[in-house]
Amino acid sequence: MSSPASPPIRPTVWLKTGITRLSTRMDKVAVKVRHGIEVRNSNGDRDGAVLQIRYRKIRIRPPI
């Protein structure tokens, strides 16, 4: 059984100056939210991680 087709993810955007990767544009955005996560393993030892969220509204136009 096959899964429904999903649209391809396109990580590049055409700009007037040329082709730019979305990750390059997002690197310039400041972190908006930091969230600490703490978990315990099966032995009861604590471990943690920090989730950093950044977002920005970007207009992406389809290629002509």
Summary of the structure (lengths in Angstrom):
residues: 64
radius of gyration: 18.7
end to end distance: 34.9
largest distance: 57.0
contacts: 85
relative contact order: 0.21
helix: 8%
strand: 38%
